[in-house]
């Protein structure tokens, strides 16, 4: 089942993950205007967007683009809901990488959360909720996610979730090489 045909609703003890909605704007503004969260967002290969949206108008524009991207099958953006707080605390982005580098045909996992949720236990719960579904949703066997060297809580969470640091660089559209990627599952063999 492709994520673009039917986007699942996933639930763990503390979190619910579902397709992003336009009504999520106010809650997501708290995430994407959080300067302390900004260094943890993966904006590699995103045409210069750093995901800092300080106004409701800019957040609404981003959500509109994310919804258009889902409709066109470019990527899916899902909201993460803290069930106890009844509040959206971040998003997950999923897409299939098409490239000529070592990460060809792998699922890209981006997890953006407010800075007060950038904690090992939170990130581990979110990652273990979504990662088992990614191969079926995207039609891939491997997953990659970025972990900056200073993201110590995130690094512990991805290791615990079965990711390993990759020695490969992600080659962007312009030829720029990005580092800091972790993988789980199989990488395609490029013969």
C-alpha positions as CSV (number, residue, x, y, z in Angstrom):
1,X,0.0,0.0,0.0
2,X,1.6,3.3,-1.1
3,X,1.4,6.2,1.3
4,X,0.1,8.3,-1.5
5,X,-3.0,6.1,-2.0
6,X,-3.8,5.7,1.7
7,X,-1.9,7.5,4.5
8,X,-2.2,5.4,7.7
9,X,-2.8,6.7,11.2
10,X,-0.3,5.3,13.5
11,X,-0.5,5.2,17.3
12,X,1.9,4.4,20.1
13,X,1.4,4.8,23.9
14,X,2.1,8.5,23.8
15,X,1.9,9.7,20.2
16,X,-0.4,9.6,17.2
17,X,0.9,10.2,13.7
18,X,-1.4,11.2,10.8
19,X,-1.5,13.1,7.6
20,X,-0.9,16.8,8.1
21,X,-3.9,19.1,7.8
22,X,-4.2,22.8,7.1
23,X,-5.8,23.2,10.6
24,X,-2.5,22.2,12.1
25,X,-1.0,25.6,11.3
26,X,-1.1,27.2,14.8
27,X,0.4,24.2,16.5
28,X,3.1,23.8,13.8
29,X,4.0,27.5,14.1
30,X,5.2,26.6,17.6
31,X,7.5,24.0,16.1
32,X,8.8,25.8,13.1
33,X,9.3,29.2,14.9
34,X,11.3,27.4,17.7
35,X,14.9,28.6,17.1
36,X,16.2,26.0,19.5
37,X,14.6,23.2,17.3
38,X,15.9,24.6,14.1
39,X,19.4,23.1,14.3
40,X,17.9,19.6,14.4
41,X,15.7,20.0,11.2
42,X,17.2,18.3,8.1
43,X,17.1,20.8,5.3
44,X,19.6,19.1,3.0
45,X,18.7,19.3,-0.6
46,X,15.6,21.5,0.1
47,X,16.5,24.4,-2.3
48,X,17.7,26.7,0.5
49,X,14.6,26.3,2.8
50,X,15.8,26.0,6.4
51,X,12.3,25.3,7.8
52,X,12.2,28.4,10.0
53,X,8.7,29.9,9.7
54,X,8.3,32.7,12.2
55,X,4.8,33.9,11.1
56,X,1.4,32.2,10.7
57,X,1.4,33.3,7.0
58,X,4.8,31.6,6.3
59,X,3.7,28.5,8.2
60,X,0.4,28.3,6.2
61,X,2.4,28.7,2.9
62,X,4.7,25.8,3.9
63,X,1.7,23.6,4.8
64,X,0.1,24.4,1.5
65,X,3.3,23.3,-0.3
66,X,3.5,20.2,1.8
67,X,-0.1,19.3,0.9
68,X,0.6,19.9,-2.8
69,X,3.7,17.7,-2.6
70,X,1.6,14.9,-1.1
71,X,-1.0,15.2,-3.8
72,X,1.7,15.0,-6.5
73,X,3.5,12.1,-4.8
74,X,6.7,14.0,-4.1
75,X,6.8,13.5,-0.3
76,X,4.4,13.0,2.6
77,X,4.3,15.2,5.6
78,X,2.7,13.8,8.7
79,X,1.8,15.5,12.0
80,X,2.9,14.1,15.3
81,X,0.3,14.5,18.1
82,X,1.2,14.2,21.8
83,X,-1.9,12.4,23.0
84,X,-1.7,13.4,26.6
85,X,-1.2,17.1,25.8
86,X,-3.6,16.9,22.7
87,X,-1.0,19.0,20.9
88,X,0.9,18.7,17.7
89,X,4.6,18.7,18.6
90,X,6.2,18.1,15.1
91,X,6.1,16.4,11.8
92,X,7.5,13.5,10.0
93,X,8.5,13.7,6.3
94,X,8.8,10.6,4.2
95,X,9.9,10.3,0.6
96,X,11.6,7.9,-1.7
97,X,15.1,9.0,-2.8
98,X,15.9,8.8,-6.5
99,X,19.6,9.5,-7.1
100,X,22.8,8.3,-8.4
101,X,24.5,8.0,-5.0
102,X,24.7,5.2,-2.4
103,X,21.2,6.1,-1.1
104,X,19.3,5.5,-4.3
105,X,15.8,4.1,-3.8
106,X,16.0,4.4,0.0
107,X,13.2,6.0,2.1
108,X,14.2,9.4,3.6
109,X,12.9,9.9,7.2
110,X,12.8,13.4,8.5
111,X,11.6,14.0,12.1
112,X,11.1,17.6,13.2
113,X,10.0,18.2,16.8
114,X,9.8,21.2,19.1
115,X,13.0,21.6,21.1
116,X,11.3,20.4,24.4
117,X,10.6,17.1,22.6
118,X,14.2,16.6,21.3
119,X,14.8,13.8,23.8
120,X,16.0,10.2,23.3
121,X,12.8,8.5,24.7
122,X,10.5,10.7,22.6
123,X,12.4,10.3,19.4
124,X,12.9,6.6,19.9
125,X,9.1,6.1,20.4
126,X,8.3,8.1,17.3
127,X,11.0,6.4,15.2
128,X,9.9,2.9,16.2
129,X,6.3,3.8,15.4
130,X,7.1,4.9,11.9
131,X,10.1,2.9,10.7
132,X,8.5,-0.5,10.4
133,X,5.9,0.9,8.0
134,X,8.3,2.8,5.7
135,X,9.3,-0.1,3.4
136,X,5.7,-0.8,2.5
137,X,4.6,2.8,2.4
138,X,7.5,3.9,0.1
139,X,8.4,0.6,-1.6
140,X,12.0,0.6,-0.3
141,X,14.1,-1.8,1.7
142,X,16.3,0.8,3.4
143,X,15.7,4.0,5.4
144,X,18.0,7.0,5.9
145,X,17.8,9.8,8.4
146,X,20.1,12.7,9.2
147,X,21.6,13.1,12.7
148,X,23.9,16.1,13.1
149,X,27.0,15.3,15.2
150,X,25.8,17.6,18.1
151,X,22.3,15.9,18.3
152,X,23.3,13.6,21.1
153,X,19.7,12.7,22.2
154,X,18.7,12.0,18.5
155,X,21.9,9.9,18.0
156,X,21.1,7.7,21.0
157,X,17.5,7.3,19.7
158,X,18.4,6.3,16.2
159,X,21.1,3.8,17.4
160,X,18.5,2.2,19.7
161,X,16.0,2.1,16.8
162,X,18.5,0.0,14.7
163,X,20.2,2.7,12.5
164,X,23.9,2.7,11.8
165,X,26.1,5.6,10.9
166,X,26.8,5.6,7.1
167,X,30.2,6.4,5.7
168,X,28.5,7.5,2.4
169,X,27.7,11.1,1.6
170,X,24.3,12.1,0.2
171,X,24.8,13.9,-3.1
172,X,22.4,16.8,-3.6
173,X,20.8,18.1,-6.8
174,X,23.6,20.6,-7.2
175,X,26.3,18.1,-6.5
176,X,26.9,19.2,-2.9
177,X,27.8,16.3,-0.6
178,X,26.0,16.1,2.7
179,X,27.2,14.0,5.6
180,X,25.7,12.9,8.9
181,X,23.4,10.2,7.6
182,X,22.3,7.0,9.4
183,X,20.7,4.0,7.7
184,X,18.6,1.1,8.6
185,X,17.8,-1.9,6.3
186,X,19.3,-2.6,3.0
187,X,21.0,-0.2,0.5
188,X,20.6,-1.0,-3.2
189,X,23.6,-2.6,-4.8
190,X,25.0,-0.2,-7.5
191,X,26.8,-2.5,-9.9
